[in-house]
Amino acid sequence: LSKACIRYCFNDGVCAQCTGSGLNAVCNRCSCLAPFVGQRCESRGSALLAGGRGDAWLREVAVAVLLLTGLALLLLLGGLLLAWHRRRKQRWQQLDSVTFQHRIFHNEELPGKTEQLSG
């Protein structure tokens, strides 16, 4: 095997198919040692991923996790906003009921109000 083919695979992988010779040699396929997978044995995988569909499966799982996390964050944010709105609405209702029952707001004489003397 040419040096280019020997150095092509990572993590002690061996070039299984080298085409060309000398400087034009190209490795087309690596034989990877467990647990490494990929075209150049560049990533660590499991026995499930070694079946050839590992990268696509991993991408699908990553996208699903990302979507579920985003959905969970949106639901959490919506719940917090709803709770804040209800608490604020309840607080305003309590303040309204207190204010309208208080005699100050019924045009009665204020305590401690000084009367103006007519002259």
Sequence and secondary structure as in RCSB ss.txt:
>XXXX:A:sequence
LSKACIRYCFNDGVCAQCTGSGLNAVCNRCSCLAPFVGQRCESRGSALLAGGRGDAWLREVAVAVLLLTGLALLL
LLGGLLLAWHRRRKQRWQQLDSVTFQHRIFHNEELPGKTEQLSG
>XXXX:A:secstr
  HHHHTTSSTT EEEEEES GGG EEEEEE  TTEESTTS EE  TTGGGTTHHHHHHHHHHHHHHHHHHHHHH
HHHHHHHHHHHHHHHHHHHHHHHHHHSGGGGT   TT       
